[in-house]
Amino acid sequence: MKTRLCLTVAIMLIFAALASACTDRKKEPFDRSEHVTLKVLGDGDEKSFYSAYGNDFNDEYPNIEFEFVSFQDINPDRTIEKFIETEKPDIVIAQRYNYPVLAESGLLAELDPFVKRDGYDLSTISPPVIDLLRATDSGSLYGLAPFFNNSVLYYNAALFRQYKVEPPRNGMSWEQLLQLAKRFPADSGISGLSLDRNSRPLGTLGALFAQIGKSNGLRLAAVNRKDNLVLDTEGWIRAAETAALAYRSGTIAIDDNKQPLPPDDAVKKNRFISGDSAMTIGGFSLLQLIDRHLFPVNGVQPIDYGIVTVPIDPSRPEVGTLAELGGVLCLYKNSEHREAAWAFIQYLGGDVYAKLKSQSSEQLISRTSHQKDLVPERSLEPFYSQHADPDADAYAGINPRVYGGLVQLFDRKLKQAAEGEVSVQEAIDSMVSEGNTLVKSWREKVNAS
């Protein structure tokens, strides 16, 4: 009897030890009661950081404080990499324009070991987001992005019924879209496709031209000679002809007004919302203007609209080219507070935070598990469904800092071609000569600094 009692006690002790071990393994690596100050490097200022991330995180982790340093504090003669090495932040909030560079710089810690150790779920991160986050030479993960941007094609279902035109579908090419747009009577004030400042990055004729080319895998500059534009090719000439003809015929209506408008005016002056355009292109912010359930405006009736994916390369219908990461939360490899920094990244990049933001976010949340809560009774699948090409270059081989100037140049030259002032070939020739001068001037300025 005594022996049996001892054996029972021993077994109970063994189970207790095993339970304790399991509990320890599940225990959060960072002790929430610990007081830590994390140094954060990001865009904007301290107030914008707290508004975007800090306040929500402190609701969950009140013992963590922050010291914020801005990218805007970098002297022109210093690189981002040198600034990071000097400031030694715990967290770097990268943006779409510098995340690819920083991910390859050797300054950021790989997050895959943390993900594996903690069993952190990545399966509900939308395809374009995880593709862009892993668009590194090694395919490793160096950050998490709670939000992202993407564009879709909006169409007015009532106008399509009125003119007996088949609605657009997912996976169309640009040529197919513009042929569809032609079927609406421009001479009666109805444009097939309208673009404006809400359509960025496609709000101008120059940007549309660049996007048509990029969608077909074209580059603005050669891989090994990034200072020389390569527009005088069959593919780019065809893209220029397509864009100029659509603009000349009225198939596309473009509002070049770049001045921001109050929300009510932005709704009332939008051609698509007013019923004067069959289709438009825009991101999630445009949906918030279009949908009267989200944004009621006196005197503006609800519109019967649908959304499909933006045109793509027909040879790769599952791949889109307009998805962009929001802020990317990264861990500095030499951080002295790695576990606290990882707690910040994994919480804000996780499912719990996505659920918290799903009913109030003005951006697309990266987690698919709560995308339906963003706009009840409206499928947002076209925003989420396409993969991003990890080898694609959003700037088609051109440095991001000079890309905007080139697009403005393309816009001017294509409008001259559309209005008959020059031929398409002459417009292309001017784009190449003046574009090369612009790129060279920028390069000399960078080298001089």
Stockholm file with secondary structure:
# STOCKHOLM 1.0

chainA/1-449         MKTRLCLTVAIMLIFAALASACTDRKKEPFDRSEHVTLKVLGDGDEKSFYSAYGNDFNDEYPNIEFEFVSFQDINPDRTIEKFIETEKPDIVIAQRYNYPVLAESGLLAELDPFVKRDGYDLSTISPPVIDLLRATDSGSLYGLAPFFNNSVLYYNAALFRQYKVEPPRNGMSWEQLLQLAKRFPADSGISGLSLDRNSRPLGTLGALFAQIGKSNGLRLAAVNRKDNLVLDTEGWIRAAETAALAYRSGTIAIDDNKQPLPPDDAVKKNRFISGDSAMTIGGFSLLQLIDRHLFPVNGVQPIDYGIVTVPIDPSRPEVGTLAELGGVLCLYKNSEHREAAWAFIQYLGGDVYAKLKSQSSEQLISRTSHQKDLVPERSLEPFYSQHADPDADAYAGINPRVYGGLVQLFDRKLKQAAEGEVSVQEAIDSMVSEGNTLVKSWREKVNAS
#=GR chainA/1-449 SS CHHHHHHHHHHHHHHHHHHHHHHHHHSCSSCTTSCEEEEEEESSCHHHHIIIIIHHHHHHCTTEEEEEEEGGGSCTTSCHHHHHHHHCCSEEEECTTTHHHHHTTTCBCCSHHHHHHHTCCCTTBCHHHHHHHTCSSSCCCCCBCSEEECCEEEEEHHHHHHTTCCCCCTTCCHHHHHHHHTTSCGGGTCEEEEECGGGTTSCSHHHHHHHHHHHTTCCSEETTEEEEECCCSHHHHHHHHHHHHHHHHTSEEECCCCSCCCHHHHHHTCTTTTTSEEEEEECHHHHHHHCTTTSCCTTCCCCCEEEEECCCCTTCTTEESCCEECCEEEEBTTCSCHHHHHHHHHHHTSHHHHHHHTTTCSSEESBGGGGGGTSTTCCCHHHHSSEECTTCCTTTTSCHHHHHHHHHHHHHHHHHHHTTSSCHHHHHHHHHHHHHHHHHHHHHHHHHC
#=GC SS_cons         CHHHHHHHHHHHHHHHHHHHHHHHHHSCSSCTTSCEEEEEEESSCHHHHIIIIIHHHHHHCTTEEEEEEEGGGSCTTSCHHHHHHHHCCSEEEECTTTHHHHHTTTCBCCSHHHHHHHTCCCTTBCHHHHHHHTCSSSCCCCCBCSEEECCEEEEEHHHHHHTTCCCCCTTCCHHHHHHHHTTSCGGGTCEEEEECGGGTTSCSHHHHHHHHHHHTTCCSEETTEEEEECCCSHHHHHHHHHHHHHHHHTSEEECCCCSCCCHHHHHHTCTTTTTSEEEEEECHHHHHHHCTTTSCCTTCCCCCEEEEECCCCTTCTTEESCCEECCEEEEBTTCSCHHHHHHHHHHHTSHHHHHHHTTTCSSEESBGGGGGGTSTTCCCHHHHSSEECTTCCTTTTSCHHHHHHHHHHHHHHHHHHHTTSSCHHHHHHHHHHHHHHHHHHHHHHHHHC
//
